[in-house]
Amino acid sequence: MASQEDHQSRDFPKVLLLKPMSTLIGEQPFTSTKFQYLKAYESPLALHQFLATHAQEIQAILSYDSAPVNAEILRQLPNVRVVVTTTAGVNHIDLPECCRRGIIVANSGDIYSSDVADVAVGLLISVLRKITAADRYMKQGLRAARGDYPLGSKLGGKRVGIVGLGHIGSLVAKRLEAFGCQISYNSRKKKPCVSYPFYAELRELAANSDALIVCCGLTEKTYHMIDKEVLAALGKDGVIVNIGRGPIIDEKEMVRRLVQGELGGAGLDVFENEPDVPKELFALDNVVMTPHNAVLTPESLKDVAKHAVGNLEAFFANRPLLSPYMDE
């Protein structure tokens, strides 16, 4: 016999969950007494069958870890009115389809911004000072046989161009100011309250920078925005850091320039065809890579779980969302 609690849970608003939640923190931080998850990944049914079975009762979608929410999924769910994602980027969500259907979207807001900014600066320092390469040198016991490791370059005084001066980009700039860097930026439009020099053209920003840090999101307009002209303008001593999305950079061109010595170095947290990484990068000491985990700390994972639940609870209570996505 079903318990009273089971009967009550059936009356809760239903939220579609397409992908399992993080094994690093478990499901507990995502729980709520205000709604119930329908877990497509636990069903023996194919996704389209699962959606057809629950089409009328699903009112919201929680996209964990960039689980795609495409037009095909949305068209099968006539009663969905909100999509909540645990990511800052929303390129995995069909925004035009959401707009056509009157579906609102909420992202992670600035939950991850500080952690990502820390990694961006860490990657830049590691490339310039050769920290990870020197670490390998020491761990391989090469110092006694080969002597001192080649010198790196100081961070202070470097001209750093930031591509995308949003939450993350602004925090990167603030951190680098403390190192004595000269900051300039490119964005879709000039920020009226920002004193950093603004470059409307990316090539001009690159030509006036020792390093570029990519902090913007992935859209049709930013796809391969860092192309051969921009990389050429950055020059053979220039460093590129990417903590945005891999396809913002023309990866083949970047790899070619790194291999040929036409680019000074790269710090990469994201790649164009994840989880695949160009094998040519493995042997390059001037390339530092992390596995798309700039956003991930135990603290940020717990915070984003609470934030996602807060967005869903706000929606079902007819309150403003905590972080509605705004296409600025």
Disulfide bonds with the S-S distance in Angstrom:
none
